[in-house]
Amino acid sequence: MPRTVPPEPDLIINGAGLSGLLTAWRCLHVNPSLTIAIYEQKDRIGGDHTWSLNLSDIPPNLRDWFDPFIAYRWPRYDVRFPQRERTLEIEYGSGNSETLRGCVEPLIQSGRLQIHLGQAGPVGSHTPSIDATGYSLRDDEFPGWQKFVGHVIRCDQPHGVAHPVIMDATVEQIDGYRFIYLLPFSDHEILVEDTYFSNSPHLSENEIGHRIEDYIQQKGWGAHKTVRTEKGVLPMMMATDRDDDSAKIGLGGGFAVAATGFTVPHAVEVADKIAQTIAHGGPKVATKAIAAFRRDHLRREGYARRLNRMFFRAADPSRRYVVLQRFYGLGEGLIRRFYRNDLTRRDKARILIGKPPVPVSKALTHFSESDFIRRERAKGKSS
């Protein structure tokens, strides 16, 4: 029987992580006649990750489409600090690599999405291509770091956590701002993630794994089995003067929520922008438009980068938790808008005004992004 040759794709995506697969999924959903080829150098698509977000971060017109990605949802979540505990009535959701693969599997079966594993994308192809290969530090970006190790455990007895705890900062403060993140997947299964907002990207997986076990024992959850582990080191951008014309998306393209490190909301936003641009002008126009999307995104994230400069450079590392403790005492509406990057001028002033959790003189030193970049480059030349 003759072998069926797949059609020449209309678009190539290099990288089959979150951004690459969401972009392919959205583009094929919006453009029924489109075909896409994804090249992934690893041996499977989607990796082995959990991605979470406030569900209100997804635009209303995209929620029905996006819903199959969500594996778990909760109506509220908690935060815990030494001087504050609070429940926020904000709907929270998590997807994972399995649900992400499930979203694109029908497209693979139909032949509209071609998957090439263990391969880099073709060089010199005339087919428009998008780079979704991941993050590497650039000389025009100046990040702090969010790093974590997570263990999904299955307990012999119920763990008693009813809804997510997105920050438990009552733990010992080590290596910057440290907190434990909890996602209860069932009465017996829970993700326990030890997270750090740090000046350094160095991650000691074994050391943090021992701290996770200590936390589990302190909670009295008893006998348990670790069924999955994950880890990550993500940039939290303090400053950038990036201005490139590349068709790069995801973290490597500069598309992340600066103040939280969240990647899903912007991955969805960029995927939809690319899909809509293809619908109106074709794949070649879409790849050229990514740079314009990036410039707009970086402009909108300017306030969040300012907060990061104050957090990572002006706050005493052992007292950084005070910044978040104060923030989570603000109104719930403001907190929603903060995560959605939809702050009003009053919101921005409200975050900064009041008893400052960082020294004013240090905060003012890091207020200007261009001055910050100039100083960082001067330090780099002298070191």
C-alpha positions, -999 to +999 in steps of 0.1 A: +000+000+000+015+034-010+026+056+019+006+088+023+028+119+021+017+146+045+008+179+028+034+207+028+026+228+059+015+264+058+034+272+090+063+257+110+066+260+148+099+250+164+092+238+199+063+218+213+060+232+248+032+253+262+034+283+238+041+262+207+012+238+212-013+265+223-004+285+192-008+255+169-041+246+186-055+281+184-044+287+148-059+255+136-091+262+155-095+297+139-083+287+104-099+254+093-079+250+061-045+256+078-018+229+083+011+232+107+042+212+113+058+213+148+095+202+153+105+192+188+140+181+197+128+160+227+111+127+224+076+139+232+054+170+230+042+190+260+069+180+286+058+170+321+045+202+338+016+218+357+005+253+347-019+274+369-037+307+366-065+328+378-092+318+353-103+355+351-070+361+334-084+345+302-104+368+280-141+359+281-143+352+243-115+326+246-127+307+277-149+281+259-121+273+235-095+272+264-116+251+288-104+216+276-069+226+289-081+230+325-077+197+344-087+211+379-106+242+390-113+257+424-136+286+434-111+302+458-076+300+472-056+310+503-025+329+511-006+327+544+020+350+558+034+355+593+010+384+599-018+377+575-040+348+563-066+353+537-090+335+514-096+351+480-128+344+461-110+342+428-115+311+406-083+293+400-074+266+375-046+242+365-038+224+333-010+200+327+010+184+300-016+156+297-045+179+291-023+200+267-016+169+246-053+161+247-061+194+232-040+189+201-044+151+197-075+154+174-056+178+152-026+153+150-050+125+141-066+146+114-032+153+098-036+191+101-009+191+128+023+172+119+046+163+147+084+157+141+101+145+173+138+145+179+144+170+152+152+207+149+132+227+124+144+228+088+170+255+079+164+276+048+127+266+043+105+291+026+076+282+049+069+308+075+082+297+109+077+306+146+103+300+173+088+285+205+120+268+217+122+283+252+142+308+273+179+317+273+193+348+290+199+377+267+222+407+271+193+431+268+172+415+296+178+418+333+157+393+353+153+381+389+144+345+391+115+323+402+127+288+408+109+258+422+108+220+428+074+203+431+064+169+443+030+154+436+024+131+465-004+105+472-011+103+509-025+072+527-049+094+546-067+126+535-044+156+536-072+180+545-064+208+521-097+219+505-085+245+479-051+258+467-027+277+489-008+297+463+016+312+489+024+298+523+052+322+534+051+311+570+081+288+562+117+298+569+129+325+545+158+312+525+175+324+492+152+355+489+114+352+492+104+316+498+069+301+499+052+267+496+025+263+469-002+237+473-026+223+448-050+196+461-059+174+431-080+150+453-085+142+490-053+121+489-032+136+461-016+171+463+012+190+446+036+205+471+059+230+455+088+249+472+093+282+454+119+310+456+120+345+442+157+347+441+186+368+427+202+336+415+190+310+390+209+282+408+186+254+418+195+227+443+169+200+436+180+176+463+182+202+490+148+216+482+134+181+480+144+176+516+127+208+526+095+196+509+096+164+529+101+184+561+071+205+553+049+174+546+060+159+580+052+192+598+017+191+583+012+156+597+000+141+565+016+108+574+027+081+550+028+091+513+043+083+480+058+107+455+042+100+422+057+128+401+083+156+404+088+188+384+112+217+386+117+250+368+137+283+367+118+312+352+128+348+346+109+376+364+120+406+343+133+436+362+143+456+331+148+453+293+155+474+263+148+444+239+138+455+204+142+426+180+122+415+150+123+378+157+092+355+154+100+341+188+071+335+213+068+321+249+093+329+276+121+332+250+101+358+232+097+379+263+060+369+268+055+364+305+038+382+334+068+400+348+055+403+384+044+367+388+062+346+362+029+333+350+031+321+313-003+308+304-023+341+301+002+356+276+007+323+258-031+323+252-030+360+242-002+356+217-017+324+203-050+342+195-032+372+180-013+350+157-044+330+148-064+361+140-036+377+120-034+345+099-071+347+093-068+382+079-034+381+062-019+347+061+011+330+079+038+352+065+021+383+079+016+366+113+053+358+118+062+394+110+035+407+134+050+389+164+076+416+170+048+442+171+030+421+197+062+419+217+067+457+217+032+463+229+035+436+256+068+450+269+053+485+271+023+472+291+046+453+315+067+484+324+050+490+357+054+453+367+091+455+359+094+485+382+079+466+410+103+438+404+133+461+405+121+474+439+114+438+451+147+422+440+171+452+445+155+474+472+140+449+496+161+430+522+159+394+510+150+381+544+121+406+545+108+403+510+078+384+523+065+417+538+060+431+503+036+403+494+021+403+528+011+439+523-001+434+487-025+406+498-041+430+522-054+451+493-088+449+477-098+417+459-107+436+428-073+452+426-056+418+431-076+404+402-067+434+380-030+430+390-029+394+378-047+404+346-023+433+340-052+456+339-043+481+366-058+516+367-037+546+377-054+546+411-045+509+415-008+516+407-007+544+432-025+523+458+002+496+455+030+521+460+014+545+485+014+538+522+038+525+547+066+513+524+078+477+528+111+487+512+134+517+520+122+548+500+157+558+491+165+524+476+131+522+458+137+556+442+172+544+431+156+517+410+126+536+398+139+544+363+143+515+340+168+532+316+190+542+346+188+507+360+199+492+326+228+517+323+241+508+358+238+471+352+257+473+319+284+494+336+287+468+364+290+441+338+318+459+320+338+465+352+334+429+365 
